[in-house]
């Protein structure tokens, strides 16, 4: 099955971090290190993955943002 870029839906995973000094804007590219926990989160309305971030750094935007077949 093939699909086109217009059919893509971006899905986020909720992240929690203690250090709020790192400012993020919409569409920023970052690399994170953390641990995944399965717990209730209001974004899911049930249990799902939540990442507890221990490190975050800005990353360069890739040449191709979307994986294509």
mmCIF file of the N, C-alpha and C atoms, coordinates in Angstrom:
data_MODEL
# 
_entry.id   MODEL 
# 
loop_
_atom_site.group_PDB 
_atom_site.id 
_atom_site.type_symbol 
_atom_site.label_atom_id 
_atom_site.label_alt_id 
_atom_site.label_comp_id 
_atom_site.label_asym_id 
_atom_site.label_entity_id 
_atom_site.label_seq_id 
_atom_site.pdbx_PDB_ins_code 
_atom_site.Cartn_x 
_atom_site.Cartn_y 
_atom_site.Cartn_z 
_atom_site.occupancy 
_atom_site.B_iso_or_equiv 
_atom_site.pdbx_formal_charge 
_atom_site.auth_seq_id 
_atom_site.auth_comp_id 
_atom_site.auth_asym_id 
_atom_site.auth_atom_id 
_atom_site.pdbx_PDB_model_num 
ATOM 1   N N  . UNK A 1 1  ? 0.842  -1.167 0.000  1.00 0.00 ? 1  UNK A N  1 
ATOM 2   C CA . UNK A 1 1  ? 0.000  0.000  0.000  1.00 0.00 ? 1  UNK A CA 1 
ATOM 3   C C  . UNK A 1 1  ? 0.894  1.239  0.000  1.00 0.00 ? 1  UNK A C  1 
ATOM 4   N N  . UNK A 1 2  ? 0.559  2.181  -0.801 1.00 0.00 ? 2  UNK A N  1 
ATOM 5   C CA . UNK A 1 2  ? 1.262  3.465  -0.820 1.00 0.00 ? 2  UNK A CA 1 
ATOM 6   C C  . UNK A 1 2  ? 0.329  4.557  -0.335 1.00 0.00 ? 2  UNK A C  1 
ATOM 7   N N  . UNK A 1 3  ? 0.919  5.572  0.226  1.00 0.00 ? 3  UNK A N  1 
ATOM 8   C CA . UNK A 1 3  ? 0.122  6.729  0.623  1.00 0.00 ? 3  UNK A CA 1 
ATOM 9   C C  . UNK A 1 3  ? 0.906  7.976  0.265  1.00 0.00 ? 3  UNK A C  1 
ATOM 10  N N  . UNK A 1 4  ? 0.255  9.075  0.345  1.00 0.00 ? 4  UNK A N  1 
ATOM 11  C CA . UNK A 1 4  ? 0.953  10.308 0.003  1.00 0.00 ? 4  UNK A CA 1 
ATOM 12  C C  . UNK A 1 4  ? 1.145  11.159 1.259  1.00 0.00 ? 4  UNK A C  1 
ATOM 13  N N  . UNK A 1 5  ? 2.007  12.137 1.147  1.00 0.00 ? 5  UNK A N  1 
ATOM 14  C CA . UNK A 1 5  ? 2.353  12.998 2.273  1.00 0.00 ? 5  UNK A CA 1 
ATOM 15  C C  . UNK A 1 5  ? 1.124  13.676 2.875  1.00 0.00 ? 5  UNK A C  1 
ATOM 16  N N  . UNK A 1 6  ? 0.127  13.973 2.061  1.00 0.00 ? 6  UNK A N  1 
ATOM 17  C CA . UNK A 1 6  ? -1.067 14.645 2.551  1.00 0.00 ? 6  UNK A CA 1 
ATOM 18  C C  . UNK A 1 6  ? -1.883 13.755 3.485  1.00 0.00 ? 6  UNK A C  1 
ATOM 19  N N  . UNK A 1 7  ? -1.662 12.438 3.430  1.00 0.00 ? 7  UNK A N  1 
ATOM 20  C CA . UNK A 1 7  ? -2.415 11.506 4.260  1.00 0.00 ? 7  UNK A CA 1 
ATOM 21  C C  . UNK A 1 7  ? -1.795 11.303 5.642  1.00 0.00 ? 7  UNK A C  1 
ATOM 22  N N  . UNK A 1 8  ? -0.657 11.891 5.892  1.00 0.00 ? 8  UNK A N  1 
ATOM 23  C CA . UNK A 1 8  ? 0.064  11.654 7.137  1.00 0.00 ? 8  UNK A CA 1 
ATOM 24  C C  . UNK A 1 8  ? -0.568 12.426 8.289  1.00 0.00 ? 8  UNK A C  1 
ATOM 25  N N  . UNK A 1 9  ? -0.650 11.771 9.428  1.00 0.00 ? 9  UNK A N  1 
ATOM 26  C CA . UNK A 1 9  ? -1.089 12.409 10.657 1.00 0.00 ? 9  UNK A CA 1 
ATOM 27  C C  . UNK A 1 9  ? 0.053  12.331 11.652 1.00 0.00 ? 9  UNK A C  1 
ATOM 28  N N  . UNK A 1 10 ? 0.462  13.473 12.177 1.00 0.00 ? 10 UNK A N  1 
ATOM 29  C CA . UNK A 1 10 ? 1.526  13.488 13.168 1.00 0.00 ? 10 UNK A CA 1 
ATOM 30  C C  . UNK A 1 10 ? 0.943  13.108 14.522 1.00 0.00 ? 10 UNK A C  1 
ATOM 31  N N  . UNK A 1 11 ? 1.629  12.217 15.211 1.00 0.00 ? 11 UNK A N  1 
ATOM 32  C CA . UNK A 1 11 ? 1.182  11.756 16.510 1.00 0.00 ? 11 UNK A CA 1 
ATOM 33  C C  . UNK A 1 11 ? 2.312  11.994 17.503 1.00 0.00 ? 11 UNK A C  1 
ATOM 34  N N  . UNK A 1 12 ? 2.008  12.656 18.583 1.00 0.00 ? 12 UNK A N  1 
ATOM 35  C CA . UNK A 1 12 ? 3.011  12.919 19.601 1.00 0.00 ? 12 UNK A CA 1 
ATOM 36  C C  . UNK A 1 12 ? 2.896  11.959 20.766 1.00 0.00 ? 12 UNK A C  1 
ATOM 37  N N  . UNK A 1 13 ? 3.958  11.845 21.503 1.00 0.00 ? 13 UNK A N  1 
ATOM 38  C CA . UNK A 1 13 ? 3.960  11.083 22.744 1.00 0.00 ? 13 UNK A CA 1 
ATOM 39  C C  . UNK A 1 13 ? 4.171  12.093 23.868 1.00 0.00 ? 13 UNK A C  1 
ATOM 40  N N  . UNK A 1 14 ? 3.302  12.108 24.854 1.00 0.00 ? 14 UNK A N  1 
ATOM 41  C CA . UNK A 1 14 ? 3.478  13.049 25.955 1.00 0.00 ? 14 UNK A CA 1 
ATOM 42  C C  . UNK A 1 14 ? 4.838  12.858 26.630 1.00 0.00 ? 14 UNK A C  1 
ATOM 43  N N  . UNK A 1 15 ? 5.493  13.967 26.936 1.00 0.00 ? 15 UNK A N  1 
ATOM 44  C CA . UNK A 1 15 ? 6.784  13.943 27.614 1.00 0.00 ? 15 UNK A CA 1 
ATOM 45  C C  . UNK A 1 15 ? 6.698  14.786 28.874 1.00 0.00 ? 15 UNK A C  1 
ATOM 46  N N  . UNK A 1 16 ? 7.377  14.332 29.906 1.00 0.00 ? 16 UNK A N  1 
ATOM 47  C CA . UNK A 1 16 ? 7.456  15.084 31.151 1.00 0.00 ? 16 UNK A CA 1 
ATOM 48  C C  . UNK A 1 16 ? 8.924  15.345 31.443 1.00 0.00 ? 16 UNK A C  1 
ATOM 49  N N  . UNK A 1 17 ? 9.219  16.549 31.934 1.00 0.00 ? 17 UNK A N  1 
ATOM 50  C CA . UNK A 1 17 ? 10.594 16.888 32.302 1.00 0.00 ? 17 UNK A CA 1 
ATOM 51  C C  . UNK A 1 17 ? 10.570 17.859 33.461 1.00 0.00 ? 17 UNK A C  1 
ATOM 52  N N  . UNK A 1 18 ? 11.571 17.762 34.315 1.00 0.00 ? 18 UNK A N  1 
ATOM 53  C CA . UNK A 1 18 ? 11.643 18.647 35.475 1.00 0.00 ? 18 UNK A CA 1 
ATOM 54  C C  . UNK A 1 18 ? 12.193 20.011 35.107 1.00 0.00 ? 18 UNK A C  1 
ATOM 55  N N  . UNK A 1 19 ? 13.125 20.070 34.163 1.00 0.00 ? 19 UNK A N  1 
ATOM 56  C CA . UNK A 1 19 ? 13.786 21.316 33.788 1.00 0.00 ? 19 UNK A CA 1 
ATOM 57  C C  . UNK A 1 19 ? 12.963 22.048 32.734 1.00 0.00 ? 19 UNK A C  1 
ATOM 58  N N  . UNK A 1 20 ? 12.309 23.133 33.127 1.00 0.00 ? 20 UNK A N  1 
ATOM 59  C CA . UNK A 1 20 ? 11.490 23.903 32.189 1.00 0.00 ? 20 UNK A CA 1 
ATOM 60  C C  . UNK A 1 20 ? 12.264 25.026 31.520 1.00 0.00 ? 20 UNK A C  1 
ATOM 61  N N  . UNK A 1 21 ? 13.579 25.057 31.686 1.00 0.00 ? 21 UNK A N  1 
ATOM 62  C CA . UNK A 1 21 ? 14.370 26.152 31.117 1.00 0.00 ? 21 UNK A CA 1 
ATOM 63  C C  . UNK A 1 21 ? 14.606 25.978 29.615 1.00 0.00 ? 21 UNK A C  1 
ATOM 64  N N  . UNK A 1 22 ? 14.379 24.782 29.093 1.00 0.00 ? 22 UNK A N  1 
ATOM 65  C CA . UNK A 1 22 ? 14.573 24.503 27.673 1.00 0.00 ? 22 UNK A CA 1 
ATOM 66  C C  . UNK A 1 22 ? 13.301 24.900 26.941 1.00 0.00 ? 22 UNK A C  1 
ATOM 67  N N  . UNK A 1 23 ? 13.384 25.926 26.095 1.00 0.00 ? 23 UNK A N  1 
ATOM 68  C CA . UNK A 1 23 ? 12.195 26.445 25.413 1.00 0.00 ? 23 UNK A CA 1 
ATOM 69  C C  . UNK A 1 23 ? 12.002 25.763 24.068 1.00 0.00 ? 23 UNK A C  1 
ATOM 70  N N  . UNK A 1 24 ? 10.826 25.202 23.874 1.00 0.00 ? 24 UNK A N  1 
ATOM 71  C CA . UNK A 1 24 ? 10.490 24.542 22.606 1.00 0.00 ? 24 UNK A CA 1 
ATOM 72  C C  . UNK A 1 24 ? 9.401  25.319 21.899 1.00 0.00 ? 24 UNK A C  1 
ATOM 73  N N  . UNK A 1 25 ? 9.519  25.376 20.567 1.00 0.00 ? 25 UNK A N  1 
ATOM 74  C CA . UNK A 1 25 ? 8.482  25.991 19.746 1.00 0.00 ? 25 UNK A CA 1 
ATOM 75  C C  . UNK A 1 25 ? 7.926  24.921 18.801 1.00 0.00 ? 25 UNK A C  1 
ATOM 76  N N  . UNK A 1 26 ? 6.755  25.172 18.273 1.00 0.00 ? 26 UNK A N  1 
ATOM 77  C CA . UNK A 1 26 ? 6.134  24.242 17.334 1.00 0.00 ? 26 UNK A CA 1 
ATOM 78  C C  . UNK A 1 26 ? 7.080  23.961 16.172 1.00 0.00 ? 26 UNK A C  1 
ATOM 79  N N  . UNK A 1 27 ? 7.217  22.714 15.816 1.00 0.00 ? 27 UNK A N  1 
ATOM 80  C CA . UNK A 1 27 ? 8.047  22.235 14.702 1.00 0.00 ? 27 UNK A CA 1 
ATOM 81  C C  . UNK A 1 27 ? 9.553  22.302 14.971 1.00 0.00 ? 27 UNK A C  1 
ATOM 82  N N  . UNK A 1 28 ? 9.974  22.538 16.220 1.00 0.00 ? 28 UNK A N  1 
ATOM 83  C CA . UNK A 1 28 ? 11.394 22.399 16.562 1.00 0.00 ? 28 UNK A CA 1 
ATOM 84  C C  . UNK A 1 28 ? 11.782 20.932 16.433 1.00 0.00 ? 28 UNK A C  1 
ATOM 85  N N  . UNK A 1 29 ? 13.003 20.690 16.029 1.00 0.00 ? 29 UNK A N  1 
ATOM 86  C CA . UNK A 1 29 ? 13.549 19.339 15.961 1.00 0.00 ? 29 UNK A CA 1 
ATOM 87  C C  . UNK A 1 29 ? 14.494 19.173 17.140 1.00 0.00 ? 29 UNK A C  1 
ATOM 88  N N  . UNK A 1 30 ? 14.275 18.124 17.932 1.00 0.00 ? 30 UNK A N  1 
ATOM 89  C CA . UNK A 1 30 ? 15.116 17.865 19.095 1.00 0.00 ? 30 UNK A CA 1 
ATOM 90  C C  . UNK A 1 30 ? 15.430 16.377 19.193 1.00 0.00 ? 30 UNK A C  1 
ATOM 91  N N  . UNK A 1 31 ? 16.482 16.092 19.923 1.00 0.00 ? 31 UNK A N  1 
ATOM 92  C CA . UNK A 1 31 ? 16.818 14.714 20.285 1.00 0.00 ? 31 UNK A CA 1 
ATOM 93  C C  . UNK A 1 31 ? 16.628 14.613 21.787 1.00 0.00 ? 31 UNK A C  1 
ATOM 94  N N  . UNK A 1 32 ? 15.900 13.583 22.220 1.00 0.00 ? 32 UNK A N  1 
ATOM 95  C CA . UNK A 1 32 ? 15.678 13.418 23.651 1.00 0.00 ? 32 UNK A CA 1 
ATOM 96  C C  . UNK A 1 32 ? 16.192 12.060 24.115 1.00 0.00 ? 32 UNK A C  1 
ATOM 97  N N  . UNK A 1 33 ? 16.533 12.015 25.392 1.00 0.00 ? 33 UNK A N  1 
ATOM 98  C CA . UNK A 1 33 ? 16.880 10.769 26.072 1.00 0.00 ? 33 UNK A CA 1 
ATOM 99  C C  . UNK A 1 33 ? 15.939 10.693 27.254 1.00 0.00 ? 33 UNK A C  1 
ATOM 100 N N  . UNK A 1 34 ? 15.372 9.531  27.480 1.00 0.00 ? 34 UNK A N  1 
ATOM 101 C CA . UNK A 1 34 ? 14.450 9.400  28.594 1.00 0.00 ? 34 UNK A CA 1 
ATOM 102 C C  . UNK A 1 34 ? 14.027 7.963  28.809 1.00 0.00 ? 34 UNK A C  1 
ATOM 103 N N  . UNK A 1 35 ? 13.124 7.791  29.732 1.00 0.00 ? 35 UNK A N  1 
ATOM 104 C CA . UNK A 1 35 ? 12.563 6.475  30.031 1.00 0.00 ? 35 UNK A CA 1 
ATOM 105 C C  . UNK A 1 35 ? 11.077 6.506  29.739 1.00 0.00 ? 35 UNK A C  1 
ATOM 106 N N  . UNK A 1 36 ? 10.592 5.421  29.166 1.00 0.00 ? 36 UNK A N  1 
ATOM 107 C CA . UNK A 1 36 ? 9.175  5.320  28.824 1.00 0.00 ? 36 UNK A CA 1 
ATOM 108 C C  . UNK A 1 36 ? 8.437  4.600  29.943 1.00 0.00 ? 36 UNK A C  1 
ATOM 109 N N  . UNK A 1 37 ? 7.331  5.194  30.328 1.00 0.00 ? 37 UNK A N  1 
ATOM 110 C CA . UNK A 1 37 ? 6.466  4.602  31.337 1.00 0.00 ? 37 UNK A CA 1 
ATOM 111 C C  . UNK A 1 37 ? 5.078  4.452  30.720 1.00 0.00 ? 37 UNK A C  1 
ATOM 112 N N  . UNK A 1 38 ? 4.372  3.435  31.106 1.00 0.00 ? 38 UNK A N  1 
ATOM 113 C CA . UNK A 1 38 ? 2.982  3.266  30.671 1.00 0.00 ? 38 UNK A CA 1 
ATOM 114 C C  . UNK A 1 38 ? 2.107  3.694  31.840 1.00 0.00 ? 38 UNK A C  1 
ATOM 115 N N  . UNK A 1 39 ? 1.341  4.764  31.622 1.00 0.00 ? 39 UNK A N  1 
ATOM 116 C CA . UNK A 1 39 ? 0.510  5.313  32.689 1.00 0.00 ? 39 UNK A CA 1 
ATOM 117 C C  . UNK A 1 39 ? -0.657 6.070  32.092 1.00 0.00 ? 39 UNK A C  1 
ATOM 118 N N  . UNK A 1 40 ? -1.605 6.411  32.940 1.00 0.00 ? 40 UNK A N  1 
ATOM 119 C CA . UNK A 1 40 ? -2.750 7.191  32.482 1.00 0.00 ? 40 UNK A CA 1 
ATOM 120 C C  . UNK A 1 40 ? -2.280 8.587  32.089 1.00 0.00 ? 40 UNK A C  1 
ATOM 121 N N  . UNK A 1 41 ? -2.780 9.075  30.958 1.00 0.00 ? 41 UNK A N  1 
ATOM 122 C CA . UNK A 1 41 ? -2.538 10.456 30.540 1.00 0.00 ? 41 UNK A CA 1 
ATOM 123 C C  . UNK A 1 41 ? -3.801 10.964 29.874 1.00 0.00 ? 41 UNK A C  1 
ATOM 124 N N  . UNK A 1 42 ? -4.150 12.225 30.167 1.00 0.00 ? 42 UNK A N  1 
ATOM 125 C CA . UNK A 1 42 ? -5.398 12.778 29.631 1.00 0.00 ? 42 UNK A CA 1 
ATOM 126 C C  . UNK A 1 42 ? -5.407 12.834 28.106 1.00 0.00 ? 42 UNK A C  1 
ATOM 127 N N  . UNK A 1 43 ? -4.229 12.889 27.462 1.00 0.00 ? 43 UNK A N  1 
ATOM 128 C CA . UNK A 1 43 ? -4.171 12.903 25.996 1.00 0.00 ? 43 UNK A CA 1 
ATOM 129 C C  . UNK A 1 43 ? -4.740 11.612 25.405 1.00 0.00 ? 43 UNK A C  1 
ATOM 130 N N  . UNK A 1 44 ? -4.576 10.513 26.138 1.00 0.00 ? 44 UNK A N  1 
ATOM 131 C CA . UNK A 1 44 ? -5.095 9.219  25.668 1.00 0.00 ? 44 UNK A CA 1 
ATOM 132 C C  . UNK A 1 44 ? -6.488 8.930  26.220 1.00 0.00 ? 44 UNK A C  1 
ATOM 133 N N  . UNK A 1 45 ? -6.771 9.463  27.413 1.00 0.00 ? 45 UNK A N  1 
ATOM 134 C CA . UNK A 1 45 ? -8.005 9.107  28.092 1.00 0.00 ? 45 UNK A CA 1 
ATOM 135 C C  . UNK A 1 45 ? -7.931 7.729  28.704 1.00 0.00 ? 45 UNK A C  1 
ATOM 136 N N  . UNK A 1 46 ? -6.744 7.169  28.702 1.00 0.00 ? 46 UNK A N  1 
ATOM 137 C CA . UNK A 1 46 ? -6.473 5.844  29.262 1.00 0.00 ? 46 UNK A CA 1 
ATOM 138 C C  . UNK A 1 46 ? -4.962 5.712  29.421 1.00 0.00 ? 46 UNK A C  1 
ATOM 139 N N  . UNK A 1 47 ? -4.502 4.504  29.707 1.00 0.00 ? 47 UNK A N  1 
ATOM 140 C CA . UNK A 1 47 ? -3.062 4.302  29.836 1.00 0.00 ? 47 UNK A CA 1 
ATOM 141 C C  . UNK A 1 47 ? -2.389 4.303  28.469 1.00 0.00 ? 47 UNK A C  1 
ATOM 142 N N  . UNK A 1 48 ? -1.170 4.844  28.428 1.00 0.00 ? 48 UNK A N  1 
ATOM 143 C CA . UNK A 1 48 ? -0.385 4.881  27.200 1.00 0.00 ? 48 UNK A CA 1 
ATOM 144 C C  . UNK A 1 48 ? 1.034  5.289  27.521 1.00 0.00 ? 48 UNK A C  1 
ATOM 145 N N  . UNK A 1 49 ? 1.925  5.348  26.516 1.00 0.00 ? 49 UNK A N  1 
ATOM 146 C CA . UNK A 1 49 ? 3.322  5.688  26.773 1.00 0.00 ? 49 UNK A CA 1 
ATOM 147 C C  . UNK A 1 49 ? 3.508  7.168  27.121 1.00 0.00 ? 49 UNK A C  1 
ATOM 148 N N  . UNK A 1 50 ? 4.342  7.405  28.117 1.00 0.00 ? 50 UNK A N  1 
ATOM 149 C CA . UNK A 1 50 ? 4.749  8.752  28.525 1.00 0.00 ? 50 UNK A CA 1 
ATOM 150 C C  . UNK A 1 50 ? 6.270  8.707  28.678 1.00 0.00 ? 50 UNK A C  1 
ATOM 151 N N  . UNK A 1 51 ? 6.961  9.665  28.081 1.00 0.00 ? 51 UNK A N  1 
ATOM 152 C CA . UNK A 1 51 ? 8.421  9.692  28.173 1.00 0.00 ? 51 UNK A CA 1 
ATOM 153 C C  . UNK A 1 51 ? 8.840  10.666 29.269 1.00 0.00 ? 51 UNK A C  1 
ATOM 154 N N  . UNK A 1 52 ? 9.653  10.194 30.211 1.00 0.00 ? 52 UNK A N  1 
ATOM 155 C CA . UNK A 1 52 ? 10.257 11.042 31.236 1.00 0.00 ? 52 UNK A CA 1 
ATOM 156 C C  . UNK A 1 52 ? 11.631 11.440 30.720 1.00 0.00 ? 52 UNK A C  1 
ATOM 157 N N  . UNK A 1 53 ? 11.767 12.682 30.301 1.00 0.00 ? 53 UNK A N  1 
ATOM 158 C CA . UNK A 1 53 ? 12.962 13.175 29.614 1.00 0.00 ? 53 UNK A CA 1 
ATOM 159 C C  . UNK A 1 53 ? 14.073 13.480 30.617 1.00 0.00 ? 53 UNK A C  1 
ATOM 160 N N  . UNK A 1 54 ? 15.274 12.921 30.341 1.00 0.00 ? 54 UNK A N  1 
ATOM 161 C CA . UNK A 1 54 ? 16.436 13.211 31.177 1.00 0.00 ? 54 UNK A CA 1 
ATOM 162 C C  . UNK A 1 54 ? 17.424 14.142 30.471 1.00 0.00 ? 54 UNK A C  1 
ATOM 163 N N  . UNK A 1 55 ? 17.357 14.210 29.128 1.00 0.00 ? 55 UNK A N  1 
ATOM 164 C CA . UNK A 1 55 ? 18.243 15.099 28.371 1.00 0.00 ? 55 UNK A CA 1 
ATOM 165 C C  . UNK A 1 55 ? 17.547 15.500 27.068 1.00 0.00 ? 55 UNK A C  1 
ATOM 166 N N  . UNK A 1 56 ? 17.748 16.753 26.668 1.00 0.00 ? 56 UNK A N  1 
ATOM 167 C CA . UNK A 1 56 ? 17.157 17.252 25.435 1.00 0.00 ? 56 UNK A CA 1 
ATOM 168 C C  . UNK A 1 56 ? 18.109 18.253 24.794 1.00 0.00 ? 56 UNK A C  1 
ATOM 169 N N  . UNK A 1 57 ? 18.308 18.110 23.478 1.00 0.00 ? 57 UNK A N  1 
ATOM 170 C CA . UNK A 1 57 ? 19.165 19.036 22.729 1.00 0.00 ? 57 UNK A CA 1 
ATOM 171 C C  . UNK A 1 57 ? 18.503 19.328 21.382 1.00 0.00 ? 57 UNK A C  1 
ATOM 172 N N  . UNK A 1 58 ? 18.743 20.520 20.867 1.00 0.00 ? 58 UNK A N  1 
ATOM 173 C CA . UNK A 1 58 ? 18.225 20.854 19.536 1.00 0.00 ? 58 UNK A CA 1 
ATOM 174 C C  . UNK A 1 58 ? 18.898 19.975 18.486 1.00 0.00 ? 58 UNK A C  1 
ATOM 175 N N  . UNK A 1 59 ? 18.173 19.647 17.429 1.00 0.00 ? 59 UNK A N  1 
ATOM 176 C CA . UNK A 1 59 ? 18.695 18.831 16.329 1.00 0.00 ? 59 UNK A CA 1 
ATOM 177 C C  . UNK A 1 59 ? 18.433 19.564 15.015 1.00 0.00 ? 59 UNK A C  1 
ATOM 178 N N  . UNK A 1 60 ? 19.211 19.225 14.009 1.00 0.00 ? 60 UNK A N  1 
ATOM 179 C CA . UNK A 1 60 ? 19.004 19.823 12.687 1.00 0.00 ? 60 UNK A CA 1 
ATOM 180 C C  . UNK A 1 60 ? 17.805 19.172 12.006 1.00 0.00 ? 60 UNK A C  1 
ATOM 181 N N  . UNK A 1 61 ? 17.075 19.976 11.273 1.00 0.00 ? 61 UNK A N  1 
ATOM 182 C CA . UNK A 1 61 ? 15.942 19.470 10.509 1.00 0.00 ? 61 UNK A CA 1 
ATOM 183 C C  . UNK A 1 61 ? 16.491 18.565 9.404  1.00 0.00 ? 61 UNK A C  1 
ATOM 184 N N  . UNK A 1 62 ? 15.914 17.365 9.211  1.00 0.00 ? 62 UNK A N  1 
ATOM 185 C CA . UNK A 1 62 ? 16.407 16.474 8.162  1.00 0.00 ? 62 UNK A CA 1 
ATOM 186 C C  . UNK A 1 62 ? 16.070 17.016 6.772  1.00 0.00 ? 62 UNK A C  1 
ATOM 187 N N  . UNK A 1 63 ? 16.835 16.619 5.797  1.00 0.00 ? 63 UNK A N  1 
ATOM 188 C CA . UNK A 1 63 ? 16.576 17.045 4.412  1.00 0.00 ? 63 UNK A CA 1 
ATOM 189 C C  . UNK A 1 63 ? 15.179 16.591 3.991  1.00 0.00 ? 63 UNK A C  1 
ATOM 190 N N  . UNK A 1 64 ? 14.849 15.365 4.331  1.00 0.00 ? 64 UNK A N  1 
ATOM 191 C CA . UNK A 1 64 ? 13.546 14.804 3.990  1.00 0.00 ? 64 UNK A CA 1 
ATOM 192 C C  . UNK A 1 64 ? 12.816 14.555 5.299  1.00 0.00 ? 64 UNK A C  1 
ATOM 193 N N  . UNK A 1 65 ? 11.764 15.308 5.556  1.00 0.00 ? 65 UNK A N  1 
ATOM 194 C CA . UNK A 1 65 ? 11.047 15.202 6.820  1.00 0.00 ? 65 UNK A CA 1 
ATOM 195 C C  . UNK A 1 65 ? 10.145 13.979 6.907  1.00 0.00 ? 65 UNK A C  1 
ATOM 196 N N  . UNK A 1 66 ? 9.760  13.439 5.763  1.00 0.00 ? 66 UNK A N  1 
ATOM 197 C CA . UNK A 1 66 ? 8.815  12.343 5.716  1.00 0.00 ? 66 UNK A CA 1 
ATOM 198 C C  . UNK A 1 66 ? 9.453  11.137 5.037  1.00 0.00 ? 66 UNK A C  1 
ATOM 199 N N  . UNK A 1 67 ? 9.284  9.962  5.596  1.00 0.00 ? 67 UNK A N  1 
ATOM 200 C CA . UNK A 1 67 ? 9.804  8.748  4.991  1.00 0.00 ? 67 UNK A CA 1 
ATOM 201 C C  . UNK A 1 67 ? 8.919  8.379  3.802  1.00 0.00 ? 67 UNK A C  1 
ATOM 202 N N  . UNK A 1 68 ? 9.537  8.138  2.652  1.00 0.00 ? 68 UNK A N  1 
ATOM 203 C CA . UNK A 1 68 ? 8.793  7.771  1.449  1.00 0.00 ? 68 UNK A CA 1 
ATOM 204 C C  . UNK A 1 68 ? 9.239  6.400  0.969  1.00 0.00 ? 68 UNK A C  1 
ATOM 205 N N  . UNK A 1 69 ? 8.309  5.621  0.417  1.00 0.00 ? 69 UNK A N  1 
ATOM 206 C CA . UNK A 1 69 ? 8.681  4.287  -0.093 1.00 0.00 ? 69 UNK A CA 1 
ATOM 207 C C  . UNK A 1 69 ? 9.569  4.400  -1.325 1.00 0.00 ? 69 UNK A C  1 
# 
